[in-house]
Amino acid sequence: MLAGVLLFAVVGCTDDTTTEETTSEEAVSDDAATEAEDAGDDSAAGEGGWLDGIPASVPPFAYGTFDKEESSEFQAGPQTLYSLYYDDVAEADFDAYLASLEAAGLSVVPENVNDGASAYGELMDGETKVLGYVIGWQTNGHVDYTITVPSAQ
């Protein structure tokens, strides 16, 4: 009888410990899965994306899925270039963004293209060019966006 009680106690402790460890591991796994889903939900929800350093005078592009791996900031002589890439952008969202650029005081000059839409423009402060940009939307939903910021004189 004593052996049966000891066996029950050992099995009971082993099961509880395993259950607690499993529960703890599952909680960590669930947290990681939730974080991954949250990250995926942001891009799927059309949050767009942006790079640090782009002047606040340029409205952030908040459409589609931002491709951070392909996007970059680099120095090109006396200017900084921000090269941004997005996928899954609807034409109506692209048009709305062009309207937000105009509302922010940037010029918008549409260009004729075979596949999609494109525009370029700049922001001026009197005679001084503050920044320039080129943005293009393809019918497959891909957007290429380059913002050029001259170095401070």
LINVENNOR-V117216 format. One record per backbone hydrogen bond with DSSP energy under -1.0 kcal/mol. NH is the residue of the N-H (numbers start at 0). CO is the residue of the C=O. If there is no record, write none. Layout:
BEGIN
nh,co
NH,CO
NH,CO
END
This chain:
BEGIN
nh,co
4,0
5,1
6,2
7,3
8,4
9,5
10,6
11,7
12,8
13,9
14,10
15,11
16,12
17,13
18,14
19,15
20,16
21,17
22,18
23,19
24,20
25,21
26,22
27,23
28,24
29,25
30,26
31,27
32,28
33,29
34,30
35,31
36,32
37,33
38,34
39,35
40,36
41,37
42,38
43,39
44,40
45,42
46,41
47,63
48,60
53,50
57,54
64,86
66,84
67,65
70,66
71,82
73,80
75,78
79,148
80,73
81,146
82,71
83,144
85,142
86,64
88,140
93,89
94,90
95,91
96,92
97,93
98,94
99,95
100,96
101,97
102,98
103,99
104,101
105,100
106,121
108,119
110,117
116,136
118,134
119,108
120,132
122,130
124,127
127,124
129,122
130,122
131,147
132,120
133,145
134,118
135,143
136,116
137,141
140,137
142,85
143,135
144,83
145,133
146,81
147,131
148,79
150,77
END
